[in-house]
Amino acid sequence: MAANAGAGRLRPARLVIEAWALFGGAVLMAVVAVNAWSILAGWLMNRPFPGDFELTEMGTAIAIFAFLPYCQLTGANVSADIFTMRASARQVAVMSLLAALVACAFAALLSWRMWLGLVDYRTYTEFTGILEIPIWWAFVPVLISLLLLLMAAVITLIEAIAAIRPSRST
């Protein structure tokens, strides 16, 4: 019963993470549309979209980072089943706990470094070559993604701890 109550309290965080992954999908679809437009315009009118590769770089990075929290939350990250196929449920839970701890540390480290990168790019105002988009703009959604990844890692950590604890059914 306590595990279900904990899951209910985590539902808003899960919804935010799912919505952020959908945002990443929309960004990726926009990247595809820009590339298709550029290819067609180049083929039909010999006038490709200028700066399409800049938008592709930024959009793809944003989309990839937007997917990371959802992958962590759903267990869709790369895993080696060779370690878990003969393991007991408790051993799998312990491995999940260790993976969640590593994910927490990784997300915290990347968030910190990405924040410092954002500050540097804001301070020194670097732009893309053709469209002159400030590079720091891409850092904002990536940083949000990393903070959501940290949140997802904490959720999976809580779930792994709950899976390790013996059930108290009477």
TIVO-2410 file (N, C-alpha, C; in nm, 3 decimals):
# residues 170
REC num residu      c1      c2      c3 atome chaine
REC   1      M   0.083  -0.119   0.000     N      A
REC   1      M   0.000   0.000   0.000    CA      A
REC   1      M   0.087   0.126   0.000     C      A
REC   2      A   0.197   0.125   0.079     N      A
REC   2      A   0.286   0.241   0.085    CA      A
REC   2      A   0.355   0.264  -0.048     C      A
REC   3      A   0.389   0.156  -0.119     N      A
REC   3      A   0.453   0.171  -0.250    CA      A
REC   3      A   0.358   0.238  -0.349     C      A
REC   4      N   0.229   0.203  -0.345     N      A
REC   4      N   0.131   0.265  -0.433    CA      A
REC   4      N   0.114   0.414  -0.401     C      A
REC   5      A   0.117   0.449  -0.273     N      A
REC   5      A   0.107   0.590  -0.234    CA      A
REC   5      A   0.228   0.667  -0.286     C      A
REC   6      G   0.346   0.608  -0.279     N      A
REC   6      G   0.467   0.672  -0.331    CA      A
REC   6      G   0.460   0.690  -0.481     C      A
REC   7      A   0.405   0.590  -0.551     N      A
REC   7      A   0.391   0.599  -0.697    CA      A
REC   7      A   0.296   0.712  -0.735     C      A
REC   8      G   0.190   0.732  -0.656     N      A
REC   8      G   0.095   0.840  -0.682    CA      A
REC   8      G   0.158   0.977  -0.667     C      A
REC   9      R   0.246   0.991  -0.569     N      A
REC   9      R   0.315   1.120  -0.549    CA      A
REC   9      R   0.414   1.147  -0.660     C      A
REC  10      L   0.466   1.043  -0.724     N      A
REC  10      L   0.564   1.060  -0.831    CA      A
REC  10      L   0.499   1.078  -0.968     C      A
REC  11      R   0.369   1.060  -0.977     N      A
REC  11      R   0.298   1.068  -1.106    CA      A
REC  11      R   0.317   1.203  -1.176     C      A
REC  12      P   0.309   1.317  -1.109     N      A
REC  12      P   0.331   1.445  -1.179    CA      A
REC  12      P   0.471   1.454  -1.243     C      A
REC  13      A   0.572   1.405  -1.172     N      A
REC  13      A   0.708   1.406  -1.228    CA      A
REC  13      A   0.714   1.318  -1.352     C      A
REC  14      R   0.650   1.203  -1.346     N      A
REC  14      R   0.647   1.113  -1.462    CA      A
REC  14      R   0.578   1.180  -1.581     C      A
REC  15      L   0.470   1.252  -1.556     N      A
REC  15      L   0.399   1.319  -1.664    CA      A
REC  15      L   0.484   1.429  -1.727     C      A
REC  16      V   0.557   1.502  -1.646     N      A
REC  16      V   0.647   1.606  -1.698    CA      A
REC  16      V   0.755   1.543  -1.786     C      A
REC  17      I   0.812   1.432  -1.740     N      A
REC  17      I   0.917   1.364  -1.815    CA      A
REC  17      I   0.862   1.309  -1.947     C      A
REC  18      E   0.742   1.253  -1.944     N      A
REC  18      E   0.680   1.203  -2.067    CA      A
REC  18      E   0.651   1.318  -2.164     C      A
REC  19      A   0.602   1.430  -2.112     N      A
REC  19      A   0.575   1.546  -2.197    CA      A
REC  19      A   0.704   1.600  -2.258     C      A
REC  20      W   0.813   1.598  -2.181     N      A
REC  20      W   0.941   1.646  -2.230    CA      A
REC  20      W   0.993   1.555  -2.343     C      A
REC  21      A   0.970   1.426  -2.331     N      A
REC  21      A   1.010   1.333  -2.438    CA      A
REC  21      A   0.929   1.361  -2.564     C      A
REC  22      L   0.801   1.392  -2.548     N      A
REC  22      L   0.718   1.428  -2.664    CA      A
REC  22      L   0.769   1.557  -2.728     C      A
REC  23      F   0.811   1.652  -2.645     N      A
REC  23      F   0.873   1.775  -2.695    CA      A
REC  23      F   0.996   1.739  -2.779     C      A
REC  24      G   1.079   1.646  -2.729     N      A
REC  24      G   1.196   1.603  -2.805    CA      A
REC  24      G   1.157   1.543  -2.938     C      A
REC  25      G   1.048   1.466  -2.940     N      A
REC  25      G   1.000   1.410  -3.066    CA      A
REC  25      G   0.955   1.518  -3.162     C      A
REC  26      A   0.890   1.621  -3.111     N      A
REC  26      A   0.846   1.733  -3.195    CA      A
REC  26      A   0.966   1.808  -3.252     C      A
REC  27      V   1.069   1.827  -3.171     N      A
REC  27      V   1.191   1.893  -3.219    CA      A
REC  27      V   1.255   1.810  -3.330     C      A
REC  28      L   1.260   1.678  -3.310     N      A
REC  28      L   1.318   1.591  -3.411    CA      A
REC  28      L   1.237   1.594  -3.540     C      A
REC  29      M   1.105   1.598  -3.527     N      A
REC  29      M   1.020   1.609  -3.647    CA      A
REC  29      M   1.045   1.742  -3.719     C      A
REC  30      A   1.067   1.849  -3.643     N      A
REC  30      A   1.097   1.979  -3.704    CA      A
REC  30      A   1.231   1.974  -3.777     C      A
REC  31      V   1.328   1.905  -3.721     N      A
REC  31      V   1.459   1.889  -3.787    CA      A
REC  31      V   1.442   1.816  -3.920     C      A
REC  32      V   1.361   1.710  -3.918     N      A
REC  32      V   1.335   1.634  -4.041    CA      A
REC  32      V   1.266   1.724  -4.144     C      A
REC  33      A   1.170   1.803  -4.099     N      A
REC  33      A   1.097   1.892  -4.191    CA      A
REC  33      A   1.191   1.996  -4.252     C      A
REC  34      V   1.279   2.054  -4.173     N      A
REC  34      V   1.375   2.153  -4.225    CA      A
REC  34      V   1.466   2.088  -4.327     C      A
REC  35      N   1.513   1.967  -4.298     N      A
REC  35      N   1.601   1.898  -4.391    CA      A
REC  35      N   1.528   1.862  -4.520     C      A
REC  36      A   1.405   1.815  -4.509     N      A
REC  36      A   1.328   1.781  -4.628    CA      A
REC  36      A   1.303   1.905  -4.712     C      A
REC  37      W   1.268   2.015  -4.644     N      A
REC  37      W   1.245   2.141  -4.715    CA      A
REC  37      W   1.372   2.185  -4.787     C      A
REC  38      S   1.484   2.177  -4.720     N      A
REC  38      S   1.611   2.219  -4.779    CA      A
REC  38      S   1.646   2.133  -4.900     C      A
REC  39      I   1.626   2.003  -4.887     N      A
REC  39      I   1.657   1.913  -4.999    CA      A
REC  39      I   1.566   1.942  -5.118     C      A
REC  40      L   1.436   1.954  -5.091     N      A
REC  40      L   1.342   1.983  -5.200    CA      A
REC  40      L   1.367   2.118  -5.264     C      A
REC  41      A   1.393   2.219  -5.181     N      A
REC  41      A   1.420   2.353  -5.234    CA      A
REC  41      A   1.549   2.353  -5.315     C      A
REC  42      G   1.647   2.278  -5.270     N      A
REC  42      G   1.773   2.268  -5.345    CA      A
REC  42      G   1.754   2.196  -5.477     C      A
REC  43      W   1.671   2.094  -5.476     N      A
REC  43      W   1.649   2.013  -5.596    CA      A
REC  43      W   1.558   2.085  -5.696     C      A
REC  44      L   1.449   2.144  -5.645     N      A
REC  44      L   1.353   2.207  -5.736    CA      A
REC  44      L   1.393   2.347  -5.781     C      A
REC  45      M   1.450   2.426  -5.689     N      A
REC  45      M   1.477   2.567  -5.721    CA      A
REC  45      M   1.624   2.604  -5.710     C      A
REC  46      N   1.708   2.505  -5.680     N      A
REC  46      N   1.851   2.529  -5.660    CA      A
REC  46      N   1.876   2.633  -5.550     C      A
REC  47      R   1.788   2.633  -5.448     N      A
REC  47      R   1.801   2.725  -5.336    CA      A
REC  47      R   1.774   2.650  -5.205     C      A
REC  48      P   1.873   2.572  -5.157     N      A
REC  48      P   1.852   2.502  -5.030    CA      A
REC  48      P   1.839   2.601  -4.915     C      A
REC  49      F   1.781   2.554  -4.807     N      A
REC  49      F   1.763   2.637  -4.688    CA      A
REC  49      F   1.900   2.668  -4.627     C      A
REC  50      P   1.938   2.793  -4.616     N      A
REC  50      P   2.069   2.825  -4.558    CA      A
REC  50      P   2.070   2.796  -4.408     C      A
REC  51      G   2.175   2.732  -4.362     N      A
REC  51      G   2.189   2.705  -4.219    CA      A
REC  51      G   2.115   2.582  -4.172     C      A
REC  52      D   2.071   2.498  -4.266     N      A
REC  52      D   1.997   2.380  -4.224    CA      A
REC  52      D   2.081   2.288  -4.136     C      A
REC  53      F   2.210   2.280  -4.162     N      A
REC  53      F   2.295   2.194  -4.079    CA      A
REC  53      F   2.310   2.249  -3.938     C      A
REC  54      E   2.305   2.381  -3.923     N      A
REC  54      E   2.311   2.440  -3.789    CA      A
REC  54      E   2.187   2.403  -3.709     C      A
REC  55      L   2.071   2.413  -3.772     N      A
REC  55      L   1.946   2.376  -3.705    CA      A
REC  55      L   1.942   2.226  -3.677     C      A
REC  56      T   2.000   2.147  -3.769     N      A
REC  56      T   2.006   2.003  -3.749    CA      A
REC  56      T   2.092   1.969  -3.629     C      A
REC  57      E   2.208   2.032  -3.618     N      A
REC  57      E   2.298   2.006  -3.504    CA      A
REC  57      E   2.230   2.040  -3.372     C      A
REC  58      M   2.175   2.161  -3.365     N      A
REC  58      M   2.113   2.204  -3.241    CA      A
REC  58      M   1.988   2.122  -3.208     C      A
REC  59      G   1.903   2.101  -3.308     N      A
REC  59      G   1.779   2.029  -3.287    CA      A
REC  59      G   1.802   1.884  -3.248     C      A
REC  60      T   1.898   1.820  -3.312     N      A
REC  60      T   1.926   1.679  -3.280    CA      A
REC  60      T   1.980   1.667  -3.138     C      A
REC  61      A   2.069   1.757  -3.099     N      A
REC  61      A   2.122   1.754  -2.961    CA      A
REC  61      A   2.008   1.774  -2.860     C      A
REC  62      I   1.922   1.869  -2.887     N      A
REC  62      I   1.810   1.896  -2.796    CA      A
REC  62      I   1.720   1.773  -2.787     C      A
REC  63      A   1.689   1.712  -2.901     N      A
REC  63      A   1.600   1.595  -2.902    CA      A
REC  63      A   1.661   1.478  -2.828     C      A
REC  64      I   1.787   1.451  -2.853     N      A
REC  64      I   1.853   1.337  -2.787    CA      A
REC  64      I   1.852   1.355  -2.636     C      A
REC  65      F   1.887   1.473  -2.589     N      A
REC  65      F   1.886   1.497  -2.445    CA      A
REC  65      F   1.745   1.493  -2.388     C      A
REC  66      A   1.645   1.533  -2.468     N      A
REC  66      A   1.506   1.529  -2.420    CA      A
REC  66      A   1.458   1.386  -2.400     C      A
REC  67      F   1.515   1.291  -2.474     N      A
REC  67      F   1.475   1.151  -2.462    CA      A
REC  67      F   1.539   1.082  -2.342     C      A
REC  68      L   1.651   1.131  -2.294     N      A
REC  68      L   1.725   1.063  -2.187    CA      A
REC  68      L   1.643   1.042  -2.059     C      A
REC  69      P   1.571   1.143  -2.008     N      A
REC  69      P   1.494   1.119  -1.885    CA      A
REC  69      P   1.390   1.009  -1.901     C      A
REC  70      Y   1.323   1.006  -2.015     N      A
REC  70      Y   1.221   0.904  -2.039    CA      A
REC  70      Y   1.286   0.765  -2.047     C      A
REC  71      C   1.400   0.758  -2.112     N      A
REC  71      C   1.471   0.630  -2.120    CA      A
REC  71      C   1.510   0.581  -1.981     C      A
REC  72      Q   1.555   0.670  -1.896     N      A
REC  72      Q   1.591   0.632  -1.759    CA      A
REC  72      Q   1.467   0.586  -1.683     C      A
REC  73      L   1.360   0.658  -1.697     N      A
REC  73      L   1.237   0.630  -1.624    CA      A
REC  73      L   1.176   0.496  -1.663     C      A
REC  74      T   1.183   0.462  -1.790     N      A
REC  74      T   1.119   0.340  -1.839    CA      A
REC  74      T   1.215   0.222  -1.847     C      A
REC  75      G   1.341   0.243  -1.811     N      A
REC  75      G   1.439   0.134  -1.818    CA      A
REC  75      G   1.477   0.101  -1.961     C      A
REC  76      A   1.466   0.197  -2.050     N      A
REC  76      A   1.495   0.174  -2.191    CA      A
REC  76      A   1.641   0.202  -2.226     C      A
REC  77      N   1.724   0.228  -2.128     N      A
REC  77      N   1.865   0.246  -2.154    CA      A
REC  77      N   1.929   0.113  -2.188     C      A
REC  78      V   2.048   0.118  -2.239     N      A
REC  78      V   2.119  -0.004  -2.275    CA      A
REC  78      V   2.145  -0.085  -2.148     C      A
REC  79      S   2.114  -0.214  -2.156     N      A
REC  79      S   2.140  -0.302  -2.043    CA      A
REC  79      S   2.196  -0.433  -2.097     C      A
REC  80      A   2.268  -0.502  -2.014     N      A
REC  80      A   2.327  -0.630  -2.052    CA      A
REC  80      A   2.248  -0.740  -1.982     C      A
REC  81      D   2.160  -0.805  -2.055     N      A
REC  81      D   2.076  -0.910  -1.998    CA      A
REC  81      D   2.156  -1.031  -1.952     C      A
REC  82      I   2.279  -1.042  -2.000     N      A
REC  82      I   2.362  -1.155  -1.960    CA      A
REC  82      I   2.385  -1.155  -1.808     C      A
REC  83      F   2.381  -1.036  -1.748     N      A
REC  83      F   2.401  -1.025  -1.604    CA      A
REC  83      F   2.274  -1.056  -1.525     C      A
REC  84      T   2.159  -1.040  -1.588     N      A
REC  84      T   2.034  -1.053  -1.513    CA      A
REC  84      T   1.953  -1.177  -1.546     C      A
REC  85      M   1.987  -1.249  -1.652     N      A
REC  85      M   1.901  -1.359  -1.693    CA      A
REC  85      M   1.897  -1.475  -1.593     C      A
REC  86      R   2.000  -1.493  -1.513     N      A
REC  86      R   1.998  -1.599  -1.412    CA      A
REC  86      R   1.999  -1.543  -1.271     C      A
REC  87      A   1.978  -1.415  -1.260     N      A
REC  87      A   1.980  -1.351  -1.128    CA      A
REC  87      A   1.842  -1.358  -1.065     C      A
REC  88      S   1.842  -1.358  -0.932     N      A
REC  88      S   1.715  -1.355  -0.859    CA      A
REC  88      S   1.656  -1.215  -0.867     C      A
REC  89      A   1.531  -1.203  -0.828     N      A
REC  89      A   1.464  -1.073  -0.829    CA      A
REC  89      A   1.537  -0.974  -0.739     C      A
REC  90      R   1.586  -1.020  -0.626     N      A
REC  90      R   1.659  -0.934  -0.534    CA      A
REC  90      R   1.791  -0.888  -0.596     C      A
REC  91      Q   1.862  -0.978  -0.665     N      A
REC  91      Q   1.988  -0.941  -0.729    CA      A
REC  91      Q   1.964  -0.838  -0.841     C      A
REC  92      V   1.857  -0.857  -0.916     N      A
REC  92      V   1.822  -0.761  -1.020    CA      A
REC  92      V   1.790  -0.626  -0.957     C      A
REC  93      A   1.719  -0.627  -0.845     N      A
REC  93      A   1.686  -0.502  -0.775    CA      A
REC  93      A   1.812  -0.432  -0.726     C      A
REC  94      V   1.910  -0.509  -0.676     N      A
REC  94      V   2.037  -0.449  -0.631    CA      A
REC  94      V   2.111  -0.388  -0.750     C      A
REC  95      M   2.113  -0.459  -0.863     N      A
REC  95      M   2.177  -0.403  -0.983    CA      A
REC  95      M   2.105  -0.278  -1.030     C      A
REC  96      S   1.973  -0.277  -1.020     N      A
REC  96      S   1.895  -0.158  -1.056    CA      A
REC  96      S   1.927  -0.042  -0.963     C      A
REC  97      L   1.946  -0.073  -0.836     N      A
REC  97      L   1.984   0.030  -0.739    CA      A
REC  97      L   2.119   0.090  -0.775     C      A
REC  98      L   2.215   0.006  -0.808     N      A
REC  98      L   2.348   0.055  -0.846    CA      A
REC  98      L   2.341   0.137  -0.975     C      A
REC  99      A   2.261   0.091  -1.071     N      A
REC  99      A   2.245   0.165  -1.196    CA      A
REC  99      A   2.180   0.301  -1.170     C      A
REC 100      A   2.083   0.306  -1.080     N      A
REC 100      A   2.017   0.433  -1.048    CA      A
REC 100      A   2.113   0.529  -0.979     C      A
REC 101      L   2.199   0.475  -0.893     N      A
REC 101      L   2.300   0.559  -0.827    CA      A
REC 101      L   2.398   0.617  -0.930     C      A
REC 102      V   2.442   0.534  -1.022     N      A
REC 102      V   2.532   0.582  -1.128    CA      A
REC 102      V   2.461   0.687  -1.213     C      A
REC 103      A   2.334   0.662  -1.247     N      A
REC 103      A   2.258   0.759  -1.326    CA      A
REC 103      A   2.244   0.892  -1.252     C      A
REC 104      C   2.221   0.886  -1.121     N      A
REC 104      C   2.212   1.010  -1.042    CA      A
REC 104      C   2.343   1.087  -1.048     C      A
REC 105      A   2.452   1.017  -1.026     N      A
REC 105      A   2.584   1.083  -1.029    CA      A
REC 105      A   2.614   1.139  -1.167     C      A
REC 106      F   2.584   1.062  -1.271     N      A
REC 106      F   2.609   1.104  -1.409    CA      A
REC 106      F   2.525   1.227  -1.443     C      A
REC 107      A   2.397   1.225  -1.408     N      A
REC 107      A   2.309   1.339  -1.437    CA      A
REC 107      A   2.352   1.464  -1.361     C      A
REC 108      A   2.393   1.446  -1.236     N      A
REC 108      A   2.439   1.561  -1.157    CA      A
REC 108      A   2.566   1.621  -1.217     C      A
REC 109      L   2.661   1.535  -1.254     N      A
REC 109      L   2.786   1.581  -1.313    CA      A
REC 109      L   2.760   1.654  -1.445     C      A
REC 110      L   2.680   1.594  -1.532     N      A
REC 110      L   2.651   1.659  -1.660    CA      A
REC 110      L   2.574   1.789  -1.642     C      A
REC 111      S   2.482   1.794  -1.546     N      A
REC 111      S   2.407   1.918  -1.521    CA      A
REC 111      S   2.501   2.029  -1.478     C      A
REC 112      W   2.592   1.997  -1.389     N      A
REC 112      W   2.689   2.095  -1.342    CA      A
REC 112      W   2.775   2.148  -1.456     C      A
REC 113      R   2.828   2.056  -1.537     N      A
REC 113      R   2.916   2.097  -1.647    CA      A
REC 113      R   2.838   2.171  -1.756     C      A
REC 114      M   2.716   2.130  -1.782     N      A
REC 114      M   2.635   2.198  -1.882    CA      A
REC 114      M   2.599   2.339  -1.834     C      A
REC 115      W   2.575   2.354  -1.703     N      A
REC 115      W   2.548   2.487  -1.648    CA      A
REC 115      W   2.669   2.578  -1.670     C      A
REC 116      L   2.789   2.526  -1.643     N      A
REC 116      L   2.909   2.606  -1.664    CA      A
REC 116      L   2.927   2.641  -1.812     C      A
REC 117      G   2.895   2.548  -1.900     N      A
REC 117      G   2.901   2.576  -2.044    CA      A
REC 117      G   2.802   2.683  -2.084     C      A
REC 118      L   2.682   2.677  -2.029     N      A
REC 118      L   2.581   2.779  -2.056    CA      A
REC 118      L   2.630   2.916  -2.012     C      A
REC 119      V   2.686   2.923  -1.893     N      A
REC 119      V   2.737   3.051  -1.842    CA      A
REC 119      V   2.847   3.105  -1.933     C      A
REC 120      D   2.938   3.018  -1.977     N      A
REC 120      D   3.046   3.061  -2.066    CA      A
REC 120      D   2.993   3.112  -2.200     C      A
REC 121      Y   2.900   3.037  -2.261     N      A
REC 121      Y   2.847   3.080  -2.390    CA      A
REC 121      Y   2.764   3.207  -2.378     C      A
REC 122      R   2.698   3.227  -2.264     N      A
REC 122      R   2.625   3.353  -2.243    CA      A
REC 122      R   2.724   3.468  -2.225     C      A
REC 123      T   2.832   3.442  -2.153     N      A
REC 123      T   2.931   3.547  -2.125    CA      A
REC 123      T   3.003   3.590  -2.253     C      A
REC 124      Y   3.043   3.494  -2.335     N      A
REC 124      Y   3.124   3.525  -2.452    CA      A
REC 124      Y   3.044   3.532  -2.581     C      A
REC 125      T   2.916   3.515  -2.576     N      A
REC 125      T   2.820   3.533  -2.684    CA      A
REC 125      T   2.872   3.483  -2.819     C      A
REC 126      E   2.880   3.351  -2.832     N      A
REC 126      E   2.919   3.290  -2.959    CA      A
REC 126      E   2.793   3.255  -3.038     C      A
REC 127      F   2.799   3.274  -3.169     N      A
REC 127      F   2.685   3.252  -3.258    CA      A
REC 127      F   2.718   3.145  -3.361     C      A
REC 128      T   2.613   3.087  -3.420     N      A
REC 128      T   2.634   2.995  -3.531    CA      A
REC 128      T   2.678   3.077  -3.652     C      A
REC 129      G   2.743   3.012  -3.746     N      A
REC 129      G   2.804   3.083  -3.858    CA      A
REC 129      G   2.709   3.145  -3.957     C      A
REC 130      I   2.603   3.078  -3.994     N      A
REC 130      I   2.517   3.127  -4.101    CA      A
REC 130      I   2.394   3.200  -4.046     C      A
REC 131      L   2.320   3.135  -3.959     N      A
REC 131      L   2.196   3.194  -3.907    CA      A
REC 131      L   2.220   3.288  -3.789     C      A
REC 132      E   2.339   3.287  -3.736     N      A
REC 132      E   2.378   3.372  -3.623    CA      A
REC 132      E   2.286   3.352  -3.502     C      A
REC 133      I   2.257   3.226  -3.472     N      A
REC 133      I   2.178   3.191  -3.354    CA      A
REC 133      I   2.275   3.181  -3.237     C      A
REC 134      P   2.245   3.245  -3.124     N      A
REC 134      P   2.334   3.229  -3.008    CA      A
REC 134      P   2.341   3.081  -2.967     C      A
REC 135      I   2.460   3.030  -2.952     N      A
REC 135      I   2.479   2.888  -2.922    CA      A
REC 135      I   2.420   2.853  -2.786     C      A
REC 136      W   2.419   2.947  -2.694     N      A
REC 136      W   2.369   2.916  -2.560    CA      A
REC 136      W   2.221   2.879  -2.561     C      A
REC 137      W   2.147   2.917  -2.666     N      A
REC 137      W   2.006   2.883  -2.672    CA      A
REC 137      W   1.985   2.732  -2.664     C      A
REC 138      A   2.073   2.654  -2.724     N      A
REC 138      A   2.060   2.508  -2.721    CA      A
REC 138      A   2.090   2.453  -2.582     C      A
REC 139      F   2.168   2.524  -2.504     N      A
REC 139      F   2.205   2.477  -2.371    CA      A
REC 139      F   2.085   2.475  -2.276     C      A
REC 140      V   1.991   2.566  -2.295     N      A
REC 140      V   1.878   2.576  -2.202    CA      A
REC 140      V   1.792   2.449  -2.203     C      A
REC 141      P   1.741   2.403  -2.318     N      A
REC 141      P   1.662   2.280  -2.314    CA      A
REC 141      P   1.746   2.157  -2.277     C      A
REC 142      V   1.874   2.158  -2.312     N      A
REC 142      V   1.961   2.046  -2.275    CA      A
REC 142      V   1.978   2.042  -2.123     C      A
REC 143      L   1.995   2.157  -2.062     N      A
REC 143      L   2.007   2.163  -1.916    CA      A
REC 143      L   1.877   2.120  -1.848     C      A
REC 144      I   1.764   2.161  -1.902     N      A
REC 144      I   1.635   2.116  -1.849    CA      A
REC 144      I   1.627   1.964  -1.859     C      A
REC 145      S   1.669   1.909  -1.972     N      A
REC 145      S   1.669   1.764  -1.991    CA      A
REC 145      S   1.755   1.694  -1.887     C      A
REC 146      L   1.871   1.750  -1.859     N      A
REC 146      L   1.960   1.688  -1.761    CA      A
REC 146      L   1.902   1.695  -1.620     C      A
REC 147      L   1.835   1.803  -1.588     N      A
REC 147      L   1.770   1.811  -1.457    CA      A
REC 147      L   1.654   1.711  -1.448     C      A
REC 148      L   1.582   1.694  -1.558     N      A
REC 148      L   1.477   1.592  -1.561    CA      A
REC 148      L   1.537   1.451  -1.556     C      A
REC 149      L   1.654   1.433  -1.616     N      A
REC 149      L   1.723   1.305  -1.606    CA      A
REC 149      L   1.760   1.276  -1.462     C      A
REC 150      L   1.806   1.377  -1.390     N      A
REC 150      L   1.836   1.360  -1.248    CA      A
REC 150      L   1.710   1.322  -1.171     C      A
REC 151      M   1.598   1.388  -1.204     N      A
REC 151      M   1.472   1.356  -1.139    CA      A
REC 151      M   1.432   1.211  -1.169     C      A
REC 152      A   1.445   1.170  -1.295     N      A
REC 152      A   1.411   1.033  -1.333    CA      A
REC 152      A   1.502   0.932  -1.263     C      A
REC 153      A   1.629   0.967  -1.249     N      A
REC 153      A   1.723   0.878  -1.180    CA      A
REC 153      A   1.687   0.864  -1.033     C      A
REC 154      V   1.644   0.973  -0.972     N      A
REC 154      V   1.600   0.966  -0.831    CA      A
REC 154      V   1.474   0.881  -0.820     C      A
REC 155      I   1.382   0.895  -0.915     N      A
REC 155      I   1.261   0.812  -0.913    CA      A
REC 155      I   1.298   0.665  -0.924     C      A
REC 156      T   1.388   0.632  -1.017     N      A
REC 156      T   1.427   0.491  -1.032    CA      A
REC 156      T   1.505   0.443  -0.910     C      A
REC 157      L   1.576   0.532  -0.844     N      A
REC 157      L   1.646   0.497  -0.720    CA      A
REC 157      L   1.544   0.463  -0.611     C      A
REC 158      I   1.442   0.546  -0.598     N      A
REC 158      I   1.336   0.520  -0.499    CA      A
REC 158      I   1.268   0.386  -0.528     C      A
REC 159      E   1.239   0.362  -0.655     N      A
REC 159      E   1.174   0.235  -0.692    CA      A
REC 159      E   1.264   0.115  -0.666     C      A
REC 160      A   1.394   0.131  -0.690     N      A
REC 160      A   1.488   0.020  -0.665    CA      A
REC 160      A   1.499  -0.008  -0.517     C      A
REC 161      I   1.501   0.097  -0.434     N      A
REC 161      I   1.505   0.077  -0.288    CA      A
REC 161      I   1.379   0.007  -0.243     C      A
REC 162      A   1.264   0.046  -0.297     N      A
REC 162      A   1.137  -0.019  -0.260    CA      A
REC 162      A   1.136  -0.165  -0.303     C      A
REC 163      A   1.199  -0.197  -0.415     N      A
REC 163      A   1.202  -0.335  -0.462    CA      A
REC 163      A   1.294  -0.422  -0.377     C      A
REC 164      I   1.395  -0.362  -0.317     N      A
REC 164      I   1.488  -0.438  -0.233    CA      A
REC 164      I   1.429  -0.466  -0.096     C      A
REC 165      R   1.354  -0.369  -0.044     N      A
REC 165      R   1.295  -0.387   0.091    CA      A
REC 165      R   1.199  -0.506   0.089     C      A
REC 166      P   1.206  -0.587   0.193     N      A
REC 166      P   1.111  -0.700   0.200    CA      A
REC 166      P   0.969  -0.648   0.220     C      A
REC 167      S   0.875  -0.713   0.151     N      A
REC 167      S   0.736  -0.669   0.164    CA      A
REC 167      S   0.684  -0.706   0.302     C      A
REC 168      R   0.599  -0.620   0.356     N      A
REC 168      R   0.546  -0.639   0.492    CA      A
REC 168      R   0.398  -0.675   0.485     C      A
REC 169      S   0.368  -0.771   0.404     N      A
REC 169      S   0.226  -0.812   0.393    CA      A
REC 169      S   0.191  -0.902   0.510     C      A
REC 170      T   0.075  -0.880   0.566     N      A
REC 170      T   0.030  -0.959   0.682    CA      A
REC 170      T  -0.091  -1.040   0.651     C      A
***
